Amino acid sequence: MDDSEEDKPIAVWMASSLNDIREFPEEVRREAGFKLRQVQRGEQPSDFKYMQ
């Protein structure tokens, strides 16, 4: 893994977001974790939408 693929740590979880994710069903947690890892590596998940 080179520097461009290195995960950037999540510095701050807002409010109850970490606990909320932990309460998701396992399959949903895996998908969310996969998408978060893509963002941490500077990639864009295939199904992202810009915030307005």
NORHUQUI-V224335 format. One record per run of one state. SS is the DSSP state (a for helix, b for strand, c for the rest). FROM is the first residue (numbers start at 1). TO is the last residue. If there is no record, write none. Layout:
SS&FROM&TO  SS&FROM&TO
This chain:
c&1&2  a&3&5  c&6&16  a&17&22  c&23&25  a&26&40  c&41&52
